């Protein structure tokens, strides 16, 4: 996440149990609302509206639900590894088990697309995906995310 802050273990949820994309989005909205001091329904509506434009399932078991929210709160990024893969209507029809939520303030819209792009770049590495799927702790997952998302593309591919 080439953003102004590094993802921490507090931003990682491992082995979340949810049976559907809607359930995951609801759980993410609840957590985001708690962290941002915002209304859960507002966040869930923003995420649902974005999904209505097209699935945020990227393929290879990854989903990147994202939305821009009114205001100037700091960006929020959460990484979730699901207990069991679920259908996310991904481009490759593969179920999703890795979810990265990105909520970005409207007031800082210029950083939103680069943040999404940087996140996706780090997840292109098959080793990164294997490592995240087998991470034993939130601390390990956070370290891996920072490692793969901070590395230049060539280094991330070789790591």
N, C-alpha and C positions, 0 to 999 in steps of 0.2 A: 504494500500500500504506500506508494511513494507520496505520502502526505506529511504534514508537519509533525505528526506524532506517530510513534511506533505502536503496533498492536500489543496489548499486554495480555497476560493470562486471564485477567478480569473480562476481557473481550472475547473469550473462547468458551464455548459450551460443547462438551463432548458427550456423545451418545444420547442425544435428545430423542425421546420417543414421541413420534407423531405419525399419524396414519395417512395424512394427505397434505398437499401443497397448502390448502386453506388453513389447516391446523398449524403448519409451520409458520405461515405468515402471521397468524393470530398470536402465536407465542413470541415471535420476533417483535410484533407491535407492542405487546405487553411489556417486554423487557426494554424496548426503546423508549416507551412512554415513561417508564419508571426512571430511566437514566436522564432523559431530557426534560422531565417535568412537563410533559405535554399530554394531550388527550390521546388515549389508545385508539379510539375510533378514527381520529384524524390521520394517524400514522397508518392504520390498517387500510383506510380508504385510499391513501396515496399509493401504497404498495399494490392494492387490488387494481386501482386504475392503471398503474404501469403494466401489470400482468395482462390487462385487457388489451393493451396495444400489441402484445406478443409475449410469448413466454420468455422469461429470463433464464431458462434452462440453457446453458451454453453447450452442453454435450460433455461426454466423458465423466458423467456423474456430478457435474458442477452446476450450481444455480447462483445467480448474482442478482437477487432482488434489490432494487434501488429506487430511490425517489428523492426529489428535491422538496424541501419543506420551507414554508414561509419563515422569515426571520433570519437571525444571524447567529444562532447557536453553533457550537463547534460541530464538525462532522462526526458522525457515529459510524463505526465499523464493527460488526460482530461476525465472528466465524463460528459456524455450527457444523458439527459432524453428527449426522443422524444415526440412530441405533440401527435402523433398517432403511435401505433405499426406498424412495417413493417416486411415483410418477409425477413429473413436473412439465410434461409436454415439451421435452427438450428436442432440439433439432435432430439429434441422432436416435431418438426414442429410447435412450438408456435412462434408467431410473437415477435419481439424484441422491447422493449421500453427503455431499459437501456443499454448504450454503454460506455465502458471504453476503451479509446485509450491508448496504451503504446508504446512509441517509445524509443528505448534503443541504446546507442552508442556501436558500435562494439568493441571499445577500452576497454570497461568494460563488456565484454560478460558474465563474471562469475556471475554477479548479476541479469541477465535477467530472467532466469527460476525461481529463488526464488521469484522475484518480481511478476511474473505471478501467481505463486502458492499462495502467500500470498493474492493477490487480489481475487483469486477464493475462498479461504478459508473464507474470510469475507462475500462473497456473498452467501454462503451456508445457511445462516441464513434467514428463511422466514420473520422474523421481520425486518431485515435489508432491504429486498426488499420492503416490505410494507411501511416502513418509507421513503425510497428513492423515491418511487412513489408518496408519498403525501407531500414531503418536500415543504414548502412554499417559500423558498429562496435558493439562491446559498450558502449562509453562513450555513444554516441548513443542506443542502446536504453534504457540505464539512465536517462539524462536524460529521455527521453520518458516512461518509466514513472512517474518521480517527478512530472513535470509534470502528467500527466493524472490521477494518483491523488491528488495533493495539492490539486488545484484543486477549488473548490466545484462542485457539479453543473452549475449554469448556465454557469459559466466553461468547464468542460470541454466542454460541448456546443457552445460558440461558438468554441473555440480552433481 
